[in-house]
Amino acid sequence: MGQDAFDMATPQHFTSLTGALCSLFGEGTRVESAGRISGGDINEAYGLTLTGGECIFMKSNAKEKLSFFTAEAAGLHAIARTKTIGTPHVLGVGTDEGRGGFSFLLLEFIRGKSHNAGYWKDFAGQLSNLHRASTVGSVPNGKYGYGCDNYIGRRSQVNKGYDSWTGFFRDCRLEPQFRDAARYFDKEDLKRIVRFLDHIDEILVEPEYPSLLHGDLWAGNVITGNDGRAWLIDPAVYVGHAEADIAMTELFGGFPPAFYDAYQERIPLQPGYERRRDVYNLYHLVNHLNMFGRMYLSEVKRIVGRF
Ligand code: ADP
């Protein structure tokens, strides 16, 4: 594969859940019991105990949502191949005709235990290593973006290749979200949004180097692994500016100071980060406006109004 070829592993694909279990764990393997797991807001999640005693994790959704799981598996693979931080091993994806038809993603089951001593410092070190990992082969036609589109929550995320980070963030992140949210804004708001987008390269800065991002890094997507360390789940990966991941950690509550102190020791945030943080998080807020409705509108307007 050439240096610029898009390097994405395709997960093993199955045409029934039973077929997947037999292929992965041996002929005759069935689900012995299934326990529903709460915590996600898009898919149904289960811990499956198999007839051979193994435990695996399954997410399922409508049959036509298979692409959610193919994208999630690709994202987990992209992070795993950097060998910087734990992610559940992907067993496969597929569809099944049972229960009216469904799609599924099968993962290694992560049986979290309590945090190791130094968990947050350690996590910051792992994340900074992810952000420093090579991105060669991840973006076919540019420096920022990704080799395929994926999803942020239940909405699609455009990942065209760009040489400019600020151009990428404007055209592939903010602009599509604002376009879909247009009905929430009056004429004056829309003018303000256009002006804001036109001047985005005066607000954001080009990174010192491109980084593979988790892309949806809030507390719910960091779980404690069997080793007591932080593991990443449910990514929306792309190549961008590392500070966009850090900004997202601050959006819904934030991590303890030990995390930010240790991260900054490894990768100091470029001056003016606090101002840019709100612009990065605007992407997630307008996405939430599009997914969940008006309760995110005043915060979105407040941020746009500040610029
Ligand atoms: P959604 O796609 O709906 O957002 P999540 O990825 O957040 O779903 O997962 C739903 C729940 O399952 C969360 O509580 C999460 O902690 C848990 N979970 C996710 N992956 C695993 C795994 N590999 N092993 C065990 N639990 C997991």
Boltz pocket constraint, residues with backbone or C-beta under 6 A from the ligand:
constraints:
  - pocket:
      binder: B
      contacts: [[A, 37], [A, 38], [A, 39], [A, 40], [A, 41], [A, 42], [A, 43], [A, 44], [A, 45], [A, 57], [A, 59], [A, 88], [A, 107], [A, 108], [A, 109], [A, 110], [A, 111], [A, 220], [A, 223], [A, 233], [A, 234]]
      max_distance: 6.0
